[in-house]
Each structure stands twice: as structure tokens, then as C-alpha cells.
Amino acid sequence: MTETIRFIGRTCVVTGGAQGIGARTSERLAAEGAKVAVWDLDASGVERTADQIRSQGCEAVGIVCDVSDPAAVEAAMARTIEQLGPPSLTVTAAGILSVAPFLQVEPRDFAREITVNLMGTFLTVQACARSMVASRAEGSIVCVASISGRGPRPDTAAYAASKAGVISVVRSAAVALAPNGINVNAVCPGVVDTPMTHRLAAARATEMGLSPEEALHLFLDRIPLGRMQRTDDVADVISFFLSDAASYVTGQALNACGGLEFD
């Protein structure tokens, strides 16, 4: 997609910005004119993304933040407002994933994924929305869910549950925030070329007695469009949802997955 300048002067918070979808989305939105607050728990990664954006002549700040910690989220929001101004755009891309057969999932691991993926999304959406309402800034919020939230995942049950929860939070927030001129939507990617996907393939390879490459191809063989999803493919959809072109779209969860999922 050709990048256009449609977010000039607007501040955007992107969580999970140290790598993968979050990093590429941060770069894309900055190229489209946004001032980007890159949040992530990975201190070196968040600075790497922010430095990359600044090297292109765009404005960004890297902020270390554990999105599952309410105090950390509030502190990150305060720093964002201080350095870039109140946000009117938000992308929640922070997330973790673990792989284990359903009967072997440890309660603490299940709880951790729910806390980071679901609670972290809720806390970020709430903090950004509060700032937007206080500053009377109409805008848009996009949460990165997953097609895993659309159906059963016997070896990633916690991740699937957390992403189903993200879709539910998006719908609730969309209705709650509509009177304030704030749109809230979700994008549900499929098999994206990110470190998380490659870790998942490696874990499943061990379970199945395959090489990581063989396990990955089992994923890819199921994709009707016939290729792995690029982070740019996800950033395209996020950018659309944040733009004025989607001003009458809210409460939706769009599968952007190459045809893997239709529900």
C-alpha cells in the first residue's frame, strides 16, 4: 500500500511496539504523519522502533510499559501527553502466547496470558479513551485480536480465550464511547510473519516431531491466498480503521487472514 499523509498532528499510542505488528504499525502511522508513542515492556526494542521512526524525520517517543499494570499504563499515558500531546489514535498490539496441550496448561500461565492480552487491552483502551474524552478529541481505537479468538485452539487455549475477550471488549467500548465520537474496532490477523508465529511453529514442531519449517508449512498450506501474512498487511487494515475512511465503522472485528476464517 502507498503511504499517504492523513494523520498529521495527531498523537497515536501503539502498544507492543518493540517488534512485529506493533513495530510496523508504529512506523506506518508515523510515515502517515502521526506522532507515535511506542509502548512496550522491552526497553531496547521500544527504543529501536522509536529510533527508526525518528531516523525518517518523524516524531516518536519510546516508553517502557507493562500494559497489565494499571499504574504503569497511567504513567505511560502521562508521559505520552507530556511529550507528544493527548492521543486521538490508539493501537493495542501487545500480547503474549504460550503453547501447551489443554490438559497440561498451568493455571498461572493461563492467568498471565489473560492478564497481558485481555486486561492489558482493556487498561490501554480505558486510559486512552479517558484522555480523549477529557481533551474532547474525537478519534479511533484499534485492538489487535486474532482469528484464534473465533474458534477452538486446543494447544493455545489461553491465547484464544484472551483474544475472544478482546473482541468482546471492543464491542462494549464501541457502544460506550460512540457518544464521544470515538470509534473502536478490532483486526483479527492469521498467520503473520512475526517472532510469535515462528515460536509457535517451533513449539508445535516439537510436539509433532517435525522441523520448525515443516510445522510452519502446515499452517501455510491452509491459507487460501497461499502465502504468509506480512506485518504490512495488518498495518494496512489498522491504518484504514484509524482513518476518516472508516469514520462510520465501529464495534467491528475484521478477519484479515488470507481466507483462513470466515466467522
C-alpha positions in Angstrom: 0.0 0.0 0.0 1.2 3.5 -0.8 1.5 5.5 2.4 -0.5 8.7 2.5 -0.3 11.7 4.9 -3.6 11.5 6.8 -2.7 11.7 10.4 -0.7 14.9 10.6 -0.5 16.5 14.0 -2.3 13.6 15.7 -0.8 11.6 18.6 -1.1 7.8 18.5 -0.3 5.3 21.2 0.9 1.9 20.0 1.4 -0.9 22.5 3.6 -3.9 21.7 5.7 -1.6 19.6 9.0 -3.3 20.1 8.5 -5.8 17.3 6.1 -7.5 14.9 2.8 -5.9 14.2 3.2 -3.2 16.7 6.6 -2.0 15.4 5.5 -2.0 11.8 2.2 -0.2 12.6 4.2 2.4 14.6 6.4 3.0 11.6 3.4 3.2 9.2 1.5 5.7 11.2 4.5 7.9 11.7 5.0 7.9 7.9 1.4 9.0 7.6 2.1 12.0 9.8 1.3 10.8 13.3 3.3 11.5 16.4 3.8 8.0 17.8 4.1 6.9 21.5 5.6 3.4 21.3 4.8 1.4 24.4 6.4 -1.9 25.2 7.9 -3.8 28.1 11.0 -4.5 26.0 13.2 -1.4 26.7 15.7 -2.0 24.0 13.1 -2.9 21.4 10.9 0.1 22.1 13.9 2.4 21.7 14.8 0.6 18.5 11.4 1.3 17.0 11.3 4.9 18.2 14.8 5.5 16.8 13.8 4.0 13.4 10.9 6.4 13.2 13.0 9.4 14.2 15.6 8.5 11.6 13.0 9.0 9.0 12.3 12.5 10.2 9.2 11.7 12.1 8.3 12.2 15.7 8.2 9.4 18.3 8.9 8.5 21.9 9.7 5.1 23.3 8.0 4.4 26.6 8.7 1.2 28.7 5.3 0.0 29.9 3.8 -3.2 31.3 0.2 -2.9 29.9 -1.1 -5.4 32.5 -0.1 -2.9 35.3 -2.6 -0.1 35.9 -0.1 2.2 37.4 2.4 1.6 34.6 -0.3 2.4 32.0 -1.3 5.6 33.8 2.4 6.6 34.0 2.9 5.9 30.3 -0.2 7.9 29.4 1.1 10.9 31.4 4.4 10.8 29.7 2.7 10.5 26.3 0.6 13.6 26.9 3.6 15.5 28.3 5.9 14.7 25.3 3.5 14.4 22.4 0.1 15.7 23.5 -3.1 13.9 24.2 -3.7 10.9 21.9 -6.6 10.7 19.5 -5.5 7.4 18.0 -4.7 4.1 19.7 -3.5 0.7 18.7 -3.3 -2.2 21.2 -0.9 -4.8 19.8 0.8 -6.0 23.0 0.4 -9.7 23.5 2.0 -13.0 24.6 1.3 -16.6 23.6 2.2 -20.0 25.1 1.7 -23.4 23.7 0.6 -26.5 25.7 -2.0 -29.2 25.3 -5.2 -28.3 27.1 -4.8 -30.8 29.9 -1.2 -29.5 30.6 -1.9 -25.8 30.8 -0.8 -24.4 34.1 -3.2 -22.0 35.8 -0.5 -19.4 36.3 0.3 -19.4 32.6 -3.4 -19.2 31.6 -3.8 -16.3 34.1 -0.7 -14.5 32.7 -2.0 -14.5 29.1 -5.4 -13.3 30.1 -3.8 -10.5 32.2 -1.5 -9.3 29.5 -3.6 -9.8 26.4 -7.1 -9.0 27.7 -6.6 -6.9 30.8 -3.7 -5.1 29.1 -6.0 -4.2 26.2 -8.8 -3.1 28.5 -6.5 -0.9 30.6 -4.9 0.7 27.5 -8.3 1.4 25.8 -9.7 2.8 29.0 -6.7 5.1 29.7 -6.6 6.4 26.1 -10.3 6.9 26.0 -10.3 8.8 29.2 -7.7 11.1 27.8 -9.6 11.5 24.6 -12.8 12.4 26.4 -11.1 14.8 28.7 -9.4 16.6 25.8 -12.6 16.4 23.7 -10.6 14.6 21.0 -12.7 12.5 18.7 -10.7 9.6 17.3 -10.3 5.9 16.8 -9.0 2.9 18.7 -7.9 -0.4 17.1 -7.3 -3.5 19.0 -5.3 -6.4 17.6 -7.2 -9.6 18.3 -6.7 -12.8 16.3 -8.6 -15.4 14.4 -7.7 -17.6 17.4 -10.5 -15.7 19.2 -13.0 -17.0 16.6 -12.8 -20.7 17.5 -11.2 -23.6 19.4 -7.5 -23.8 19.8 -6.6 -27.0 21.8 -3.0 -26.1 22.3 -3.3 -22.3 22.8 -6.4 -22.2 24.9 -5.4 -19.2 26.9 -4.5 -17.1 23.9 -7.7 -18.0 22.2 -9.7 -17.1 25.3 -7.9 -13.8 25.6 -8.4 -12.8 22.0 -12.1 -13.7 22.2 -12.2 -11.4 25.2 -10.6 -8.6 23.2 -13.3 -8.8 20.6 -15.9 -8.6 23.4 -14.2 -5.6 25.0 -14.0 -3.8 21.6 -17.8 -4.2 21.1 -18.5 -2.9 24.6 -16.1 0.0 24.3 -17.6 0.9 20.8 -21.0 1.4 22.3 -19.8 3.1 25.4 -17.6 5.6 23.6 -19.7 6.3 20.5 -21.4 9.4 22.1 -17.9 10.9 22.4 -17.1 10.4 18.8 -14.6 7.6 19.4 -14.7 4.5 17.1 -13.4 1.2 18.4 -12.6 -1.8 16.1 -10.6 -4.9 16.1 -8.4 -6.6 13.4 -8.1 -10.4 13.5 -4.9 -11.5 11.8 -4.0 -15.0 10.8 -0.5 -16.5 10.3 1.7 -13.4 10.4 5.4 -13.4 9.8 6.4 -12.4 13.3 8.6 -13.8 16.1 5.5 -15.0 17.9 4.4 -17.1 14.9 7.8 -18.6 14.5 7.9 -19.5 18.2 4.5 -21.1 17.8 5.7 -23.2 14.8 8.8 -24.3 16.8 6.7 -25.4 19.7 4.3 -27.3 17.6 7.2 -28.9 15.7 8.5 -30.3 18.9 5.1 -31.8 19.8 4.7 -33.3 16.3 8.3 -34.5 15.8 8.7 -32.2 12.8 11.2 -29.5 11.9 10.1 -25.9 12.5 9.9 -25.3 8.7 7.7 -28.4 8.3 5.4 -27.2 11.1 5.2 -23.7 9.6 4.2 -25.1 6.2 1.3 -27.0 7.8 0.0 -23.5 8.7 0.7 -22.0 5.3 -0.9 -24.9 3.3 -4.2 -24.0 4.9 -4.2 -20.3 3.7 -6.4 -19.8 0.6 -4.3 -16.8 -0.6 -1.2 -19.1 -0.5 1.3 -17.0 1.5 2.2 -16.0 4.9 0.7 -12.7 6.1 3.1 -9.7 6.3 3.0 -7.2 9.1 2.3 -4.6 6.4 -1.0 -6.5 5.6 -2.1 -5.9 9.2 -0.9 -2.3 9.3 -2.9 -1.6 6.2 -6.1 -2.6 8.0 -5.2 -0.8 11.2 -4.4 2.4 9.2 -7.8 2.2 7.5 -9.7 1.7 10.7 -7.9 4.8 12.2 -8.6 7.0 9.2 -11.6 9.1 8.2 -12.4 6.5 5.6 -13.7 4.3 8.4 -15.5 7.1 10.3 -18.8 5.2 10.2 -17.3 1.8 11.2 -17.3 0.9 14.9 -17.6 -2.2 17.0 -16.4 -4.5 14.2 -13.8 -7.3 14.3 -12.4 -7.8 10.8 -10.7 -11.0 9.8 -7.6 -10.1 7.9 -6.2 -13.6 7.5 -6.0 -14.6 3.8 -9.2 -16.6 4.0 -8.4 -18.8 6.9 -11.5 -17.8 8.9 -15.0 -16.6 7.9 -17.0 -16.4 11.1 
